[in-house]
Amino acid sequence: MNTTATKNLVMLARMLERLDRSAEAVDAQQYRGVVEHLAEALRSAPHDAALDAVLEASPATAELYENLQYGHAGLCRSPLERALNAELAARAAIDAARKSAAQPKA
């Protein structure tokens, strides 16, 4: 990614983080504008070390990136181990509920 594009991406990511963390109400149009510009920057950014650094530093940007990539990559930034453990825990809870429901009531 060229230097100007990287600087723009970093600036937009920081703006989104500030808006997301703002204790005061944020203008919806301003927020939407930042997200739209950031989404365009993310769409044109190559997947390289600079992009990874921005995504690691900005949770809101990482979430937007994942949403943009979802159609062909799924939850591409979600740790696989955490997702697998959540699925296993859900299956165990469902199995336990089924066993409990199948036991005769006294």
C-alpha positions in Angstrom: 0.0 0.0 0.0 1.4 3.4 -0.9 2.2 5.9 1.9 -0.7 8.3 1.2 -3.2 5.4 1.1 -1.8 4.0 4.4 -1.9 7.4 6.1 -5.5 7.9 4.9 -6.5 4.5 6.2 -4.9 5.1 9.6 -6.6 8.6 9.8 -10.0 7.2 9.0 -9.6 4.3 11.4 -8.6 6.7 14.2 -11.6 8.9 13.4 -14.0 5.8 13.6 -12.5 4.8 16.9 -13.0 8.3 18.3 -16.6 8.4 17.1 -17.3 4.9 18.5 -15.8 5.8 21.9 -17.3 9.3 22.1 -19.2 10.0 25.4 -21.3 12.6 23.5 -23.8 12.0 20.8 -22.3 11.7 17.4 -24.0 13.1 14.2 -25.3 10.1 12.3 -24.4 11.6 8.9 -20.8 12.3 10.1 -20.5 8.7 11.3 -21.9 7.3 8.1 -19.5 9.5 6.1 -16.5 8.2 8.0 -17.6 4.6 7.6 -18.3 5.0 3.9 -14.8 6.5 3.3 -13.2 3.9 5.5 -15.0 1.1 3.7 -13.8 2.4 0.4 -10.2 2.6 1.7 -10.5 -0.9 3.0 -11.8 -2.3 -0.3 -8.9 -0.8 -2.2 -6.2 -1.7 0.4 -4.0 -4.8 -0.3 -3.9 -7.3 2.4 -0.4 -6.6 3.7 1.4 -5.8 7.0 0.1 -2.2 7.1 -3.5 -3.3 6.8 -3.0 -6.0 9.5 -1.5 -3.3 11.8 -4.4 -1.0 11.3 -6.9 -3.8 11.9 -5.1 -4.9 15.1 -5.0 -1.3 16.4 -8.6 -0.5 15.6 -11.4 -2.9 16.7 -14.1 -0.9 14.9 -12.2 -0.9 11.7 -11.5 -4.6 12.0 -15.2 -5.2 12.5 -16.0 -3.2 9.4 -13.4 -5.0 7.4 -14.8 -8.4 8.5 -18.3 -7.3 7.5 -17.0 -6.2 4.1 -15.3 -9.5 3.6 -18.1 -11.7 5.0 -19.6 -12.6 1.6 -16.6 -14.5 0.5 -14.5 -15.0 3.6 -17.0 -15.4 6.5 -15.7 -14.3 9.8 -12.2 -13.9 8.5 -10.7 -12.1 11.5 -12.5 -14.1 14.3 -10.2 -16.5 16.0 -11.1 -20.0 14.8 -10.3 -21.6 18.2 -12.7 -19.3 20.0 -15.5 -19.9 17.4 -14.9 -23.7 17.7 -15.0 -23.6 21.5 -18.3 -21.6 21.4 -19.8 -24.1 19.1 -18.7 -27.0 21.2 -20.1 -25.3 24.4 -23.4 -24.7 22.6 -23.6 -28.3 21.5 -22.9 -29.5 25.0 -25.6 -27.3 26.4 -28.1 -28.5 23.9 -27.3 -32.1 24.6 -27.6 -31.5 28.4 -31.0 -29.8 27.8 -32.2 -32.8 25.7 -31.1 -35.3 28.3 -32.8 -33.3 31.0 -36.0 -33.1 29.0 -36.0 -36.8 28.1 -35.7 -37.9 31.8 -39.1 -39.0 33.3 -40.5 -36.6 35.8 -41.1 -38.0 39.3 
